[in-house]
Amino acid sequence: MSTPQSGHRAGARRAARRRKASPVTGEGLRRIVPQALVVAFLAGGTTAFVAQDKAVRLSVDGVPRTLHTFADDVDELLADEGLAVGDHDIVAPAPGAALVSGDEIVVRYGRPVALTLDGQRRQVWTTARTVDGALRQLGVRAEGAYLSTSRSAPISRQGLALDVRTERTVTFLADGRERTVRTNAATVREAFEEAGITLSGQDTTSVPPASFPRDGQTVTVLRITGSQEVREEPVPYAVERVRDPGLFAGTELVERQGVPGVRRVTYSLRTVNGVRQRPRRTGEETVREPVTQKVRIGTRALPTSVAGADGLNWGALAACESGGRPGAVDPSGTYGGLYQFDPGTWRSLGGTGVAQNASAEEQTFRAKKLYVTRGATPWPHCGRRLYR
């Protein structure tokens, strides 16, 4: 950079040059004689002053010119010429280097480049004056590359935006074949079009079609076919249980039978490269609401005995009639329970519903009541077991 002292020297030298170039007038002649002694006195100093004049070659952004200067160093020369340099500019020799006659000084201004290289954007600086020079300076391989601007285009001091897509190798797996292409495409979609691959319908690729294709990348083309299927499915019914003191404990009576509902479900069906995928539910609507089943649960305490029937072998009778199974029903569907009651007889004894839905204790209790009124005759084949 220039110092105050060097600035004073430069100003003095410029003033001296102006005096040397001024023409002599009549008034000037009258002054010559009085000043003769002064001129003679300064003759030795003038010789030294002229000796400081240097002939140098200055090249600014490739444009050279030869000039004379009294500057002591490069920094002072740049100041004299009104050339300001920044951090991204190149000056050779360095600004603080001393000057001698015959020196060559080179100034190259930095230029900002908004470079997008293979999809990655960054700000760089170059002293090259053309796109081609900038690519070489930045070490970007341009053979086979896509350039958003011509390689011969100039780069101004204000810079430019430059998009570069280098040539890359991409392999496609499609329809059972492998295809490798060299491409500078901006998207995977452009690359597979260059490979002669066509997508239709729901077809897609293993990477997003709009993504940037990387060198050495392998992309699988997915052939997709799709359809919809509508199914009617049952909707389970809920069960409501109500305690009923009118029924003996252990007895459950279905007061209202539950009815399943129906819903209509839509599924999306897809095959990928011929392989069927798992159906995906895409919507549903209820066609019929389910009907809640209502069950009455007995809470009434069951009598423990019936006079005249407590001492008999009821277990042997149940084993003979039903195999000892409280829920047993004969093949005709008419008789049920441990003692094979028909519905009419069961209700006449105070039972609710059918015998096979009642507890074993209630069934035995009502069988004892039947025995008290009719003896063993309701069980013509097995009744004799009561007495063993």
Sequence and secondary structure as in RCSB ss.txt:
>XXXX:A:sequence
MSTPQSGHRAGARRAARRRKASPVTGEGLRRIVPQALVVAFLAGGTTAFVAQDKAVRLSVDGVPRTLHTFADDVD
ELLADEGLAVGDHDIVAPAPGAALVSGDEIVVRYGRPVALTLDGQRRQVWTTARTVDGALRQLGVRAEGAYLSTS
RSAPISRQGLALDVRTERTVTFLADGRERTVRTNAATVREAFEEAGITLSGQDTTSVPPASFPRDGQTVTVLRIT
GSQEVREEPVPYAVERVRDPGLFAGTELVERQGVPGVRRVTYSLRTVNGVRQRPRRTGEETVREPVTQKVRIGTR
ALPTSVAGADGLNWGALAACESGGRPGAVDPSGTYGGLYQFDPGTWRSLGGTGVAQNASAEEQTFRAKKLYVTRG
ATPWPHCGRRLYR
>XXXX:A:secstr
   HHHHHHHHHHHHHHHHHHS   HHHHHHHHHHHHHHHHHHHHHHHHHHT EEEEEEETTEEEEEEE  SBHH
HHHHHTT    TT EEES TT B  TT EEEEE  EEEEEEETTEEEEEEE  SBHHHHHHHHT   TT EESS 
TT B  TT EEEEEE  EEEEEEETTEEEEEEE  SSHHHHHHHTT    TT EESS TTS   TTEEEEEE EE
EEEEEEEEEE   EEEEEEEEEETT EEEEE  B EEEEEEEEEEEETTEE   EEEEEEEEE  B EEEEEEEE
      TTTTTS HHHHHHHHHTT TT B TTSS BTTTTB HHHHHHTT  S GGGS HHHHHHHHHHHHHHHT
TTT TTTGGGGG 
